[in-house]
């Protein structure tokens, strides 16, 4: 009855694949060094797509080879690996004030006109005709960058197999920063294996023997943008990120630090230099120590500093800025040719602190005011500009706050919306600094004073012990969380107190199979606007578990509480879970080693996120099989064997599959990356796969079945 969310852990498990030993040597600083540049950003590129065609003085509608300006080279019109489309100019549409990059189901063939096959990265990559079932839109900037700030407003695609990207990629040398990368999924049912996901990532690529000497090939750091955790998915569309709606994406790339923003809120900071430090965490029984990254910050002190694995370290790469849309599968979606989906861009701005270093010219200098006012609103409050910027207007990102008057002028009055559940609202002032300059947005993220979080509970258990994880969502900035928990196997025999938005009780057990439990909790949330107490009780009868098909079994009627279970079947699964937690914590930057509350919150959040593959529901096929065997009922499903395996894999097909029709298979890792695919002919050779956990998908027409196997 496990709900195996194998493909949902992109933000977590991608990191594990990259936490290898490959790393550049440390750097020694003999004196203090200022690593951050405080020079104001200067605008060098602006396009609001207000015309009726792509501005070809700023963009190419195809992939350029280094500094060339033509498509007569191998990869000019072909999608990058994993993107099964041909890039066509007609898929780049500018009208009604936005850019649309479309995907059309239209069989198309492309080959470079007269390029040198020996210059192609691999056989079949443009040196011979390639045919795909889809065409797509793609643009890349004519200017090249070694650093900069990108600000854009985009509707990402969310159709089947879609892959929308905004990224910096190589010019004369290799750096890669994926400002945003979105894959389509399904919002229609809770627990889909493939849900939408929207991430950012940075890459450190090896480009010559010097770097390869240290084992660096492609190290990366990646994570999801906010509101994409599994519990937000289960809470439904009100909490989970809707990537197909308008969102602001901003990335700042400096020499020693990279920052990612989502809808004007800082999402993640990646530092180039760090030292490994150990931080403690109390598990209710003893202290557990975890390694974390302690970054240099803007002032690097003397000593040896490690270079972060995955930080783009090449100084002169002359990257191009790319917006692209593709398909991750060649499978046709429509019965006839036609429009499949699109990625829509409202505007693009690129800034640099020193544009002259890259040979660029500043369009406008931007010395903007800031919004002055408190970070949290409890009642009617005024906000103003630090110095005048006439002619602008004020706006709010959601209904968490309301205006108490007009939206023009140098100041504005805001109040709380008592019926809203938004924990933060972004206040924006938009104005034009000078004639000929594009509009400028000044933003401030304001806490809305909400004090009633939803509560999530996960019972984690094995045949010999159990424990409970509790959390409040949203995690309210500046709030104090005080938990009281009464729990036990048959009643409130244990008591635990904890602080922070995420807590886990000590485990209990008596060496017997644990089918029953008792849990009661009290959560007091204290903010500058007041306090609130949330209470709850949960217990079960033997063998009764949450049912995936029935939200009433794991969600309160008012959606205020969700209750789930996670199960470890073997010690191997427990060990792998602990390894996942340790690795993910090891990739976290902890700037203040004395902030024990924030550190503990981070650790507990990661422990909760890492439970995702082990979530357990009462209506999963594998448990139905176990129950049905006890009842002597034949439930027919596909099976894989041997499992684990070291060389080959065989499949027993269920009765749903037609034995007279070829069955295709796709094997992917836990990040969703396709590793092997083909037609099933009685045995699948998997010896080339690295040891780990994989998903095999069996396909026959529209029929799909998924199974997990372990490669030793």
C-alpha positions in Angstrom: 0.0 0.0 0.0 2.9 2.3 -0.5 2.4 5.3 -2.7 5.7 5.4 -4.5 6.2 8.9 -5.7 9.3 7.9 -7.6 9.3 10.7 -10.1 8.3 13.4 -7.7 11.7 13.8 -5.9 13.5 15.8 -8.6 14.3 18.6 -6.3 15.7 16.1 -3.8 17.2 13.1 -5.6 18.8 15.0 -8.5 21.1 16.4 -5.8 22.1 13.0 -4.6 23.3 12.0 -8.1 25.6 15.0 -8.1 27.1 14.7 -4.6 30.0 12.7 -5.9 33.6 13.2 -4.9 34.5 15.1 -8.0 35.5 18.6 -6.9 38.0 21.3 -7.8 40.8 21.8 -5.3 40.3 24.3 -2.5 41.4 28.0 -2.8 43.6 29.6 -0.3 43.1 33.3 0.6 46.0 34.9 2.5 44.1 38.0 3.4 40.5 39.2 3.7 38.8 39.5 0.3 35.5 41.2 -0.6 33.6 38.7 -2.8 30.5 40.7 -3.5 30.1 43.6 -5.9 27.8 46.4 -4.7 27.8 48.3 -8.0 24.2 49.0 -9.1 22.8 46.9 -12.0 22.6 48.5 -15.4 20.1 47.5 -18.0 21.6 46.1 -21.2 18.8 44.2 -22.8 15.0 44.9 -22.8 12.3 43.4 -24.9 8.6 43.7 -24.1 7.5 41.9 -27.4 5.1 44.7 -28.4 5.6 44.3 -32.1 4.3 41.7 -34.6 7.5 39.8 -35.2 10.6 38.7 -33.3 13.2 41.5 -33.0 16.1 39.8 -34.9 18.5 42.5 -33.8 18.3 40.9 -30.3 17.4 37.3 -30.9 18.1 34.3 -33.1 15.2 31.8 -33.7 17.6 28.9 -33.7 20.7 27.6 -31.8 23.8 29.4 -32.8 27.3 27.8 -32.8 29.5 30.0 -30.7 29.6 33.4 -32.5 28.1 32.3 -35.8 24.9 33.9 -37.1 23.5 31.1 -39.2 21.8 27.7 -38.9 24.2 25.8 -41.2 25.7 23.7 -38.4 24.9 20.4 -36.9 22.7 21.3 -34.0 21.1 24.6 -35.1 17.5 23.3 -35.5 17.6 20.1 -33.3 16.4 20.0 -29.8 19.0 19.3 -27.1 19.2 15.6 -25.9 15.8 14.6 -24.5 14.0 17.2 -26.6 12.4 15.5 -29.6 11.5 18.5 -31.7 12.7 20.5 -34.7 13.0 24.2 -34.1 11.1 26.3 -36.7 10.8 30.0 -37.1 7.0 29.7 -37.5 6.8 28.4 -33.9 8.1 31.8 -32.7 5.1 34.1 -32.5 5.0 37.7 -31.3 1.6 39.4 -31.0 -0.7 41.0 -28.4 2.3 42.2 -26.4 3.9 38.7 -25.7 6.2 36.1 -27.2 4.7 32.7 -27.8 6.9 29.6 -28.3 4.6 26.9 -29.5 4.8 23.1 -29.9 3.0 21.7 -32.9 2.4 18.0 -33.7 3.8 18.2 -37.2 6.2 15.7 -38.7 9.2 17.6 -39.8 12.7 16.7 -41.1 15.9 18.8 -40.9 19.5 18.6 -41.9 22.1 21.3 -42.0 22.7 22.4 -45.6 26.4 21.9 -46.0 28.0 21.5 -42.5 31.1 19.5 -41.9 30.0 16.1 -40.4 33.3 15.8 -38.4 32.2 18.9 -36.4 28.9 17.3 -35.3 28.9 16.2 -31.7 27.7 12.7 -32.6 26.5 10.7 -35.6 23.1 11.6 -36.7 23.2 15.0 -35.1 22.4 17.2 -38.1 24.8 15.6 -40.6 22.0 13.3 -41.8 18.3 14.1 -42.0 16.4 13.8 -38.7 12.7 13.5 -38.5 10.6 14.3 -35.5 6.8 14.3 -34.8 6.9 17.8 -33.3 8.1 21.3 -34.1 8.9 23.9 -31.5 9.9 27.5 -30.8 13.3 28.6 -29.6 15.2 31.9 -29.3 18.7 32.8 -28.1 20.2 36.2 -27.4 22.7 37.8 -29.8 24.5 39.4 -26.8 26.7 37.1 -24.8 27.3 37.3 -21.0 29.8 36.3 -18.4 27.6 37.4 -15.5 24.3 39.4 -15.1 20.8 39.6 -13.7 17.9 38.2 -15.7 14.3 39.3 -15.0 11.4 37.9 -16.9 7.7 37.2 -16.6 6.6 33.8 -18.1 3.7 31.4 -18.3 5.4 28.0 -18.4 3.8 25.1 -20.5 2.0 22.3 -18.8 0.8 20.1 -21.6 1.8 16.4 -21.8 5.6 15.8 -22.1 6.3 19.6 -22.2 9.7 21.0 -21.3 10.1 24.7 -21.0 13.4 26.3 -20.2 15.0 29.7 -19.5 18.8 29.4 -19.3 22.3 30.6 -19.9 24.4 28.2 -22.0 27.8 28.0 -23.5 29.3 30.4 -25.9 33.1 30.2 -26.2 33.3 28.1 -23.1 30.9 26.1 -20.9 28.8 27.5 -18.1 25.2 26.6 -17.5 22.6 28.2 -15.3 19.0 27.0 -15.7 17.0 30.1 -14.5 13.8 28.1 -14.7 13.0 24.6 -16.1 9.4 23.3 -16.2 8.0 19.9 -17.0 4.4 19.3 -17.7 2.3 17.0 -15.6 -1.3 16.3 -14.3 -3.2 18.4 -11.8 -6.3 16.2 -12.2 -5.6 13.5 -9.6 -3.9 13.4 -6.3 -0.8 11.1 -6.3 0.0 11.1 -10.0 3.5 9.7 -10.6 4.2 12.6 -13.0 3.1 15.9 -11.5 4.2 19.3 -12.8 7.6 20.5 -11.6 9.4 23.7 -12.0 13.1 24.0 -11.0 16.3 26.0 -11.2 19.8 24.6 -11.4 23.4 25.5 -11.8 26.1 23.4 -13.5 29.9 23.1 -13.4 31.0 21.5 -16.6 34.5 20.3 -17.3 35.8 21.6 -20.7 39.4 20.6 -20.8 42.0 18.2 -19.2 42.7 20.5 -16.4 39.3 20.2 -14.9 38.8 16.6 -16.0 41.9 15.8 -13.9 39.7 16.4 -10.8 36.9 14.2 -12.0 34.6 17.1 -12.8 32.3 16.2 -15.7 28.9 17.8 -14.9 28.3 18.6 -11.3 25.0 20.4 -10.6 22.9 21.9 -7.9 19.1 21.9 -8.4 16.0 22.5 -6.4 12.3 23.3 -7.0 10.7 26.7 -6.8 8.3 27.1 -3.8 5.0 25.3 -3.1 5.9 22.0 -4.8 6.4 19.7 -1.8 4.4 16.5 -1.7 2.1 17.8 1.1 1.2 20.9 -0.9 0.4 18.5 -3.8 -2.0 16.5 -1.5 -3.6 19.7 -0.1 -4.5 20.5 -3.7 -4.5 23.3 -6.2 -4.8 26.1 -3.7 -1.3 25.4 -2.4 0.6 23.7 -5.2 2.4 25.9 -7.7 0.5 26.5 -11.0 3.4 27.0 -13.4 1.1 27.7 -16.4 0.1 31.0 -14.7 2.1 34.2 -14.9 5.2 34.2 -12.6 8.2 36.4 -12.2 11.6 34.7 -12.5 14.8 36.5 -11.5 18.4 35.3 -11.3 21.5 37.2 -10.2 24.8 35.8 -11.3 27.9 37.3 -9.7 31.4 36.1 -9.4 31.0 34.5 -6.0 27.2 34.1 -5.5 24.1 33.2 -7.5 20.6 34.1 -6.3 17.3 32.8 -7.5 14.0 34.7 -7.0 10.5 33.5 -7.6 7.7 36.1 -7.8 10.1 38.6 -6.3 10.9 36.5 -3.2 14.4 35.2 -2.7 14.2 31.4 -3.2 17.9 30.2 -2.8 21.4 31.6 -2.6 24.3 29.6 -3.9 27.8 30.6 -2.7 31.0 29.7 -4.6 33.2 29.3 -1.5 32.4 27.3 1.6 33.8 25.3 4.5 32.3 22.0 5.8 31.0 22.3 9.4 29.1 19.9 11.6 25.7 20.8 13.2 23.8 18.8 15.8 20.2 17.6 15.7 18.4 16.0 18.7 16.3 13.0 17.5 14.6 12.5 20.9 17.0 9.9 22.0 20.5 11.2 21.1 22.4 13.8 19.1 22.9 13.2 15.4 25.6 15.3 13.7 25.3 16.4 10.0 27.8 18.1 7.7 26.6 21.4 6.1 28.2 24.0 3.9 29.2 27.2 5.8 29.6 29.8 3.1 32.1 32.6 2.9 29.6 35.3 2.5 30.7 38.6 1.0 33.8 38.8 3.1 36.2 35.8 2.6 38.5 35.4 5.6 42.0 34.0 5.3 42.4 30.2 4.9 41.4 27.4 2.6 37.9 27.5 1.1 36.3 24.7 -1.0 34.6 25.5 -4.3 30.9 24.5 -4.3 30.2 21.5 -6.5 28.0 22.7 -9.3 28.9 26.4 -9.2 29.7 27.7 -12.7 33.3 28.4 -12.2 34.6 29.4 -15.7 35.3 33.1 -15.8 34.9 33.8 -19.6 32.2 31.6 -21.1 30.2 34.3 -23.1 26.9 32.6 -22.5 23.8 33.1 -24.6 20.4 33.6 -23.0 17.9 31.0 -24.3 14.1 30.5 -24.1 13.1 27.1 -25.5 10.2 24.7 -25.6 10.4 21.0 -26.3 8.8 17.6 -25.9 10.4 14.9 -23.8 8.8 12.0 -25.8 8.3 11.2 -29.5 4.9 9.8 -28.7 2.2 11.6 -30.5 -0.4 13.4 -28.4 -3.2 14.2 -30.8 -4.9 12.0 -33.3 -4.3 14.6 -36.0 -1.6 17.3 -36.5 -2.2 20.5 -34.6 -1.3 22.8 -31.8 -0.1 21.1 -28.6 0.9 23.9 -26.2 3.0 27.0 -25.7 5.3 28.9 -23.4 4.4 32.6 -23.2 6.8 35.5 -22.3 5.7 39.0 -21.3 9.1 40.7 -21.1 12.8 40.1 -20.7 15.4 42.3 -18.9 19.1 41.6 -18.6 21.3 43.7 -16.3 25.0 43.8 -15.7 27.0 45.7 -13.1 29.9 46.4 -15.5 28.5 46.0 -19.0 31.6 47.5 -20.5 33.6 44.4 -19.5 31.5 42.3 -22.0 31.4 45.1 -24.6 27.8 46.1 -23.8 26.2 49.4 -23.5 23.9 50.4 -20.6 20.3 51.3 -21.8 19.4 53.0 -18.6 21.0 53.4 -15.2 18.7 52.3 -12.5 19.0 54.1 -9.2 15.6 53.2 -7.9 14.0 54.0 -4.5 13.0 51.2 -2.1 9.7 50.7 -0.4 9.7 51.7 3.2 7.4 50.1 5.8 7.1 47.1 8.2 7.7 43.6 7.1 4.5 42.4 8.8 1.0 43.8 8.8 -1.3 43.3 11.7 -3.7 46.2 10.9 -3.9 49.3 8.6 -0.3 50.3 7.7 1.3 52.9 5.4 4.1 52.3 2.9 6.1 54.9 1.0 9.1 55.3 -1.3 12.5 56.2 0.1 12.7 59.1 -2.5 10.3 60.3 -5.1 9.6 58.4 -8.3 6.6 60.2 -9.8 4.0 58.7 -12.2 4.0 55.2 -10.9 1.2 52.9 -9.6 1.0 50.4 -6.7 -0.2 46.7 -7.1 -0.5 43.6 -4.9 0.4 40.0 -5.9 -2.6 38.4 -4.3 -5.6 39.0 -2.0 -3.7 38.6 1.3 -3.7 42.4 1.7 -6.0 45.1 0.5 -5.6 48.7 -0.4 -7.1 51.3 2.0 -7.2 54.0 -0.6 -5.9 54.9 -4.1 -3.1 53.1 -5.9 -1.2 56.2 -7.2 1.1 58.6 -5.5 4.2 58.2 -3.4 2.6 56.3 -0.5 -0.2 53.7 0.0 -2.3 52.3 2.9 -2.6 48.6 3.2 -4.7 46.3 5.5 -5.0 42.6 6.2 -7.7 40.5 4.4 -9.0 38.4 7.3 -10.4 35.8 4.9 -7.2 35.1 3.0 -4.8 32.2 3.6 -1.9 33.8 1.8 1.1 34.0 4.2 2.8 36.7 2.2 1.9 39.4 -0.4 4.3 41.3 -2.7 3.7 45.0 -2.9 4.9 46.5 -6.2 5.5 50.0 -7.3 5.9 50.3 -11.1 7.2 53.5 -12.8 9.2 54.7 -15.7 12.5 56.3 -14.5 13.2 58.4 -17.7 12.0 58.8 -21.2 13.2 55.9 -23.4 13.6 53.6 -20.4 11.4 50.6 -19.8 9.2 50.4 -16.7 10.9 49.5 -13.4 9.3 47.4 -10.7 10.2 48.0 -7.0 8.9 45.2 -4.7 8.6 44.4 -1.1 7.4 41.1 0.3 5.1 41.6 3.3 3.9 39.0 5.9 0.1 39.1 6.0 -0.1 38.3 9.7 -1.8 35.0 9.2 -1.6 32.9 12.4 -3.7 29.8 11.6 -1.5 27.3 9.6 -2.7 24.0 8.3 -1.2 20.9 10.0 0.3 17.8 8.4 1.0 14.6 10.2 3.0 11.6 9.0 3.2 8.3 10.9 6.4 6.5 9.9 6.5 2.9 10.8 8.2 -0.5 10.4 7.1 -3.8 11.8 9.1 -2.9 15.0 8.8 0.8 15.7 6.9 3.9 14.8 7.2 7.7 15.2 5.3 10.8 14.1 6.3 13.9 12.1 4.2 17.0 12.5 4.4 20.3 10.6 2.6 23.6 10.1 2.1 24.9 6.5 2.7 27.6 5.6 5.9 28.1 7.6 5.1 31.6 8.8 8.2 33.9 8.8 9.0 35.2 12.2 6.4 32.9 14.0 7.1 30.8 17.0 5.8 27.2 16.9 5.2 25.4 20.2 4.1 21.7 20.0 2.7 19.4 22.6 2.3 15.8 21.5 0.7 12.8 23.3 1.3 9.5 21.5 1.6 5.7 21.9 0.8 2.3 20.5 -2.5 2.0 22.3 -3.0 5.3 24.1 -1.2 8.5 25.2 1.7 6.7 26.9 4.4 9.1 25.7 4.7 12.9 25.7 6.9 15.2 23.6 7.4 18.9 23.2 9.1 20.6 20.3 9.6 24.0 18.6 9.6 25.1 15.0 7.3 24.5 12.0 8.6 20.9 11.6 9.1 18.3 14.4 9.5 14.6 14.8 8.8 12.6 17.9 11.2 10.0 19.3 10.4 6.5 17.9 8.6 4.0 20.1 8.2 0.2 19.7 8.2 -3.1 21.6 9.5 -5.5 19.0 6.0 -6.5 17.9 4.1 -5.8 14.7 2.6 -2.3 15.2 -0.8 -1.9 13.6 -2.4 0.5 16.0 -1.5 4.0 17.3 -2.7 7.0 19.2 -1.8 10.6 18.5 -3.0 13.9 20.0 -1.3 17.2 19.4 -1.6 20.9 20.4 0.2 23.6 18.3 0.4 27.1 19.5 1.5 29.7 16.9 2.7 33.1 18.1 3.4 36.0 15.8 3.6 39.8 16.2 -0.1 39.9 15.3 -1.2 37.5 18.0 -1.4 33.8 18.7 -3.6 30.8 17.9 -3.9 27.2 19.1 -4.6 24.3 16.8 -5.4 20.9 18.2 -6.0 17.5 16.7 -6.5 13.8 17.5 -5.8 10.7 15.4 -6.0 7.0 16.1 -6.8 3.9 14.2 -8.3 0.4 14.3 -6.0 -2.5 13.3 -5.0 -2.4 9.6 -7.0 0.8 8.7 -4.8 3.2 6.7 -5.4 6.4 4.7 -7.0 5.6 1.3 -5.6 7.4 -1.7 -8.9 7.3 -3.5 -10.8 8.8 -0.6 -9.4 12.1 0.7 -11.7 12.0 3.7 -9.4 9.3 5.2 -6.3 11.6 5.1 -7.8 15.1 5.0 -10.1 17.0 7.3 -13.3 18.2 5.7 -12.1 21.8 5.9 -8.7 20.8 4.5 -7.0 22.1 7.6 -5.2 18.8 8.4 -3.7 16.0 6.4 -2.6 12.6 7.8 -0.4 10.2 5.9 1.7 7.1 6.7 5.2 6.1 5.5 6.4 2.6 5.8 9.9 1.0 5.7 9.8 -2.6 4.7 13.5 -3.4 5.1 16.6 -2.2 6.9 18.0 -1.4 3.4 15.2 1.1 2.9 15.8 2.7 6.3 19.6 3.0 5.4 18.8 4.5 2.1 16.4 7.0 3.7 19.1 8.1 6.2 21.7 8.4 3.4 19.3 10.6 1.4 18.7 12.9 4.4 22.4 13.1 5.2 23.3 13.9 1.5 20.6 16.6 1.2 21.5 18.3 4.4 25.1 18.2 3.2 24.2 20.4 0.2 22.6 23.1 2.4 24.3 26.4 3.0 24.1 27.5 6.7 25.3 31.0 7.1 24.7 31.3 10.8 26.0 28.2 12.7 24.5 29.6 16.0 21.0 29.8 14.6 20.0 26.4 16.0 16.2 27.0 15.4 16.7 27.6 11.7 19.1 24.7 11.4 16.7 22.3 13.2 13.9 23.5 11.0 15.9 22.8 7.9 16.9 19.3 9.0 13.3 18.4 10.0 12.0 19.8 6.7 14.4 17.6 4.7 13.6 14.5 6.8 10.0 15.1 5.9 10.6 15.7 2.2 12.7 12.6 2.0 9.8 10.4 3.2 8.1 10.9 -0.1 9.1 7.6 -1.8 7.8 5.7 1.2 4.3 7.3 1.6 1.8 4.6 2.3 -1.9 4.4 1.3 -4.5 1.8 1.8 -5.6 1.3 -1.9 -2.2 0.7 -3.6 -1.9 -2.3 -5.9 1.0 -3.9 -4.1 -1.0 -4.1 -0.8 -4.2 -5.1 -2.5 -2.1 -8.0 -3.8 -1.1 -9.0 -0.3 -4.6 -8.8 1.1 -6.1 -10.6 -1.9 -3.7 -13.5 -1.5 -5.0 -13.9 2.0 -8.5 -14.0 0.6 -7.5 -16.3 -2.3 -8.5 -13.6 -4.8 -6.5 -13.3 -8.0 -5.4 -9.7 -8.6 -3.5 -9.5 -11.9 -0.6 -7.0 -12.1 2.8 -6.8 -13.9 5.8 -8.1 -12.1 9.6 -7.7 -12.6 12.2 -10.3 -11.6 14.8 -10.8 -10.3 14.6 -7.8 -8.0 17.2 -6.7 -7.1 19.2 -7.6 -10.2 22.7 -7.1 -11.4 22.6 -8.1 -15.1 19.1 -8.5 -16.7 15.5 -8.0 -15.9 12.4 -10.0 -17.0 8.8 -9.0 -16.9 5.5 -10.9 -16.4 2.8 -8.9 -18.1 -0.6 -8.5 -16.6 -3.7 -9.6 -18.5 -4.3 -6.0 -19.4 -1.6 -6.3 -22.0 -2.3 -7.8 -25.4 0.4 -10.5 -26.1 0.0 -10.1 -29.8 1.0 -6.4 -29.6 4.6 -5.2 -29.0 5.2 -3.8 -25.6 7.7 -0.9 -25.2 9.6 -0.1 -22.1 11.3 3.0 -20.6 13.6 2.8 -17.7 14.2 6.1 -15.8 16.1 7.0 -12.7 14.5 8.7 -9.7 15.1 12.2 -11.2 12.9 11.2 -14.2 15.8 11.0 -16.7 15.3 8.2 -19.3 18.2 5.8 -19.1 17.1 2.9 -21.4 14.2 2.3 -23.7 13.2 -0.2 -26.3 10.8 -3.0 -27.2 10.4 -5.8 -24.6 11.5 -9.2 -26.1 11.6 -11.4 -23.0 14.6 -9.9 -21.2 16.1 -6.4 -20.7 19.8 -6.0 -20.3 20.5 -3.5 -17.4 24.1 -4.3 -16.5 25.2 -0.9 -17.9 23.1 1.0 -15.3 24.8 2.3 -12.2 23.7 0.8 -8.9 20.5 2.4 -7.6 16.7 2.4 -7.7 15.0 2.7 -11.1 11.4 2.9 -12.5 10.4 0.7 -15.5 7.4 2.0 -17.4 5.7 -0.5 -19.7 3.7 1.0 -22.6 1.2 -0.5 -25.0 -0.9 2.1 -26.8 -2.4 4.3 -24.0 -1.8 1.6 -21.4 0.9 2.4 -18.8 2.1 0.4 -15.8 5.0 1.4 -13.5 7.2 -0.8 -11.3 10.3 -0.2 -9.2 13.5 -2.3 -9.3 16.9 -2.1 -7.7 20.1 -2.4 -9.8 22.9 -3.9 -7.7 
